[in-house]
Amino acid sequence: MTSSDIAPLAQIQSTIVLAGAGNMGGAMLAGWLARGLDTCHLAVIEPQPSDDIKAQLAKGVRLNPSPKGLGAVATLVVALKPQSFRDAGAMLKSFTAPSTLVVSIMAGTTIASIGEVCGGSVVRAMPNMPAAIGRGITVAVAAHNVSAAQRAVADALLRAIGSVEWIEDESLMDAVTAVSGSGPAYIFLLAEELARAGVEAGLPADLATKLARETVAGSGELLHRSELASSTLRQNVTSPGGTTAAALEVLMGPDGLQQLMTRAVIAATRRSRELAK
Ligand SMILES: NC(=O)c1ccc[n+]([C@@H]2O[C@H](COP(=O)([O-])OP(=O)(O)OC[C@H]3O[C@@H](n4cnc5c(N)ncnc54)[C@H](OP(=O)(O)O)[C@@H]3O)[C@@H](O)[C@H]2O)c1
């Protein structure tokens, strides 16, 4: 990619349509506006807009415009539930032309099926829930007909909700979904189970919940800020023969977290493949 292909959001001068402004679409919209995307280029298609979305109207974002009124759409971002996608096909198609970049964040929906329904040039992306605070990680894969300039626009739009990794092999998306797409739920479960175990160990429930929550959140922040590998951070807080070592012997023992996490990620990968059929 050359420097002329780089597309910071504030420099985008072409029309962007966001279809579906729910949890993830709404987070993307908030990220774009916070990073200076000009509202006059933005339209949102959403049958039941939240108050937050309605508030954007005053700033110039168009809500549910007709395709005719919009003119050429350079970029369509599809943030619908995969099960709504086929039914919304005719509506989505009415916003695209062969030159339109279509960025989809729908789980388990392939480049081929997005292209079949929407036309245009497709980027398939998988963000995750910390996108809601601008700290998501998105993995993206581009169809062969996506130009370098379109890829730069997709990158800028996705980078507004966190970091972005590009891959070449779409078949990796099922495993990506299983690791980072579904991953936040595993971490929330960790906080739940740490709290529950704390109660079993004798702590009052509210204290155990607070300790578990802050431990997960603080450790996540430390991991984010540190350049050290997670294994090094773990070793740094584990004294030989100490309390942490006693717990890790259980967690890292036979049928421990390694085996459990491997089975969980395999199950999610398999489910993602099934949903894509
Ligand atoms: N949430 C996550 O953690 C996450 C992570 C990675 C990827 N994703 C993907 O992101 C996509 C959206 O997920 P979400 O959690 O944001 O779902 P969501 O909150 O249900 O958002 C989807 C939105 O699209 C709207 N919609 C339905 N039909 C429409 C139509 N024909 N035209 C325009 N808008 C329509 C829905 O409105 P109604 O509520 O009225 O139906 C809803 O507001 C999914 O494909 C999911 O796989 C989500």
The ligand as an SDF file (V2000), in Angstrom:
LIG
                    3D

 48 52  0  0  0  0  0  0  0  0999 V2000
  -21.8560   -8.1390   18.9050 N   0  0  0  0  0  0  0  0  0  0  0  0
  -20.6620   -8.6990   18.7330 C   0  0  0  0  0  0  0  0  0  0  0  0
  -19.8780   -8.9470   19.6700 O   0  0  0  0  0  0  0  0  0  0  0  0
  -20.1960   -9.0280   17.3270 C   0  0  0  0  0  0  0  0  0  0  0  0
  -18.8520   -9.4320   17.1250 C   0  0  0  0  0  0  0  0  0  0  0  0
  -18.4440   -9.6920   15.8120 C   0  0  0  0  0  0  0  0  0  0  0  0
  -19.3350   -9.5920   14.7640 C   0  0  0  0  0  0  0  0  0  0  0  0
  -20.6100   -9.2470   15.0100 N   0  0  0  0  0  0  0  0  0  0  0  0
  -21.5360   -9.1790   13.8810 C   0  0  0  0  0  0  0  0  0  0  0  0
  -22.0970   -7.9100   13.7990 O   0  0  0  0  0  0  0  0  0  0  0  0
  -23.3980   -8.0260   13.2470 C   0  0  0  0  0  0  0  0  0  0  0  0
  -24.3570   -7.2020   14.0820 C   0  0  0  0  0  0  0  0  0  0  0  0
  -24.3730   -7.7360   15.4100 O   0  0  0  0  0  0  0  0  0  0  0  0
  -24.9940   -6.8840   16.5860 P   0  0  0  0  0  0  0  0  0  0  0  0
  -24.6110   -7.5570   17.8430 O   0  0  0  0  0  0  0  0  0  0  0  0
  -24.6410   -5.4280   16.3880 O   0  0  0  0  0  0  0  0  0  0  0  0
  -26.5570   -7.1150   16.2760 O   0  0  0  0  0  0  0  0  0  0  0  0
  -27.7690   -6.1480   16.5410 P   0  0  0  0  0  0  0  0  0  0  0  0
  -27.5130   -5.3250   17.7760 O   0  0  0  0  0  0  0  0  0  0  0  0
  -29.0170   -6.9620   16.4580 O   0  0  0  0  0  0  0  0  0  0  0  0
  -27.6990   -5.1440   15.2940 O   0  0  0  0  0  0  0  0  0  0  0  0
  -28.2690   -5.4040   14.0400 C   0  0  0  0  0  0  0  0  0  0  0  0
  -29.1330   -4.1880   13.6890 C   0  0  0  0  0  0  0  0  0  0  0  0
  -29.5810   -4.2920   12.3350 O   0  0  0  0  0  0  0  0  0  0  0  0
  -30.9350   -3.8740   12.3200 C   0  0  0  0  0  0  0  0  0  0  0  0
  -31.6550   -4.3890   11.1500 N   0  0  0  0  0  0  0  0  0  0  0  0
  -32.3840   -5.5280   11.0180 C   0  0  0  0  0  0  0  0  0  0  0  0
  -32.8670   -5.6230    9.7690 N   0  0  0  0  0  0  0  0  0  0  0  0
  -32.4610   -4.5430    9.1000 C   0  0  0  0  0  0  0  0  0  0  0  0
  -32.6500   -4.0670    7.7720 C   0  0  0  0  0  0  0  0  0  0  0  0
  -33.3430   -4.7630    6.8710 N   0  0  0  0  0  0  0  0  0  0  0  0
  -32.0610   -2.9120    7.4290 N   0  0  0  0  0  0  0  0  0  0  0  0
  -31.3250   -2.2260    8.3160 C   0  0  0  0  0  0  0  0  0  0  0  0
  -31.1160   -2.6050    9.5960 N   0  0  0  0  0  0  0  0  0  0  0  0
  -31.6730   -3.7570    9.9780 C   0  0  0  0  0  0  0  0  0  0  0  0
  -31.4950   -4.4400   13.5930 C   0  0  0  0  0  0  0  0  0  0  0  0
  -32.7090   -3.8340   13.8830 O   0  0  0  0  0  0  0  0  0  0  0  0
  -33.8280   -4.6790   14.7040 P   0  0  0  0  0  0  0  0  0  0  0  0
  -33.2760   -4.8380   16.0850 O   0  0  0  0  0  0  0  0  0  0  0  0
  -35.0430   -3.8420   14.6280 O   0  0  0  0  0  0  0  0  0  0  0  0
  -33.9690   -6.0010   13.9950 O   0  0  0  0  0  0  0  0  0  0  0  0
  -30.3840   -4.0790   14.5730 C   0  0  0  0  0  0  0  0  0  0  0  0
  -30.5010   -2.7700   15.0540 O   0  0  0  0  0  0  0  0  0  0  0  0
  -23.7760   -9.5030   13.2220 C   0  0  0  0  0  0  0  0  0  0  0  0
  -23.7380   -9.9800   11.9040 O   0  0  0  0  0  0  0  0  0  0  0  0
  -22.7020  -10.1580   14.0430 C   0  0  0  0  0  0  0  0  0  0  0  0
  -22.3520  -11.4240   13.5190 O   0  0  0  0  0  0  0  0  0  0  0  0
  -21.0740   -8.9330   16.2580 C   0  0  0  0  0  0  0  0  0  0  0  0
  1  2  1  0
  2  3  2  0
  2  4  1  0
  4  5  1  0
  4 48  2  0
  5  6  2  0
  6  7  1  0
  7  8  2  0
  8  9  1  0
  8 48  1  0
  9 10  1  0
  9 46  1  0
 10 11  1  0
 11 12  1  0
 11 44  1  0
 12 13  1  0
 13 14  1  0
 14 15  2  0
 14 16  1  0
 14 17  1  0
 17 18  1  0
 18 19  2  0
 18 20  1  0
 18 21  1  0
 21 22  1  0
 22 23  1  0
 23 24  1  0
 23 42  1  0
 24 25  1  0
 25 26  1  0
 25 36  1  0
 26 27  1  0
 26 35  1  0
 27 28  2  0
 28 29  1  0
 29 30  1  0
 29 35  2  0
 30 31  1  0
 30 32  2  0
 32 33  1  0
 33 34  2  0
 34 35  1  0
 36 37  1  0
 36 42  1  0
 37 38  1  0
 38 39  2  0
 38 40  1  0
 38 41  1  0
 42 43  1  0
 44 45  1  0
 44 46  1  0
 46 47  1  0
M  CHG  2   8   1  16  -1
M  END
$$$$
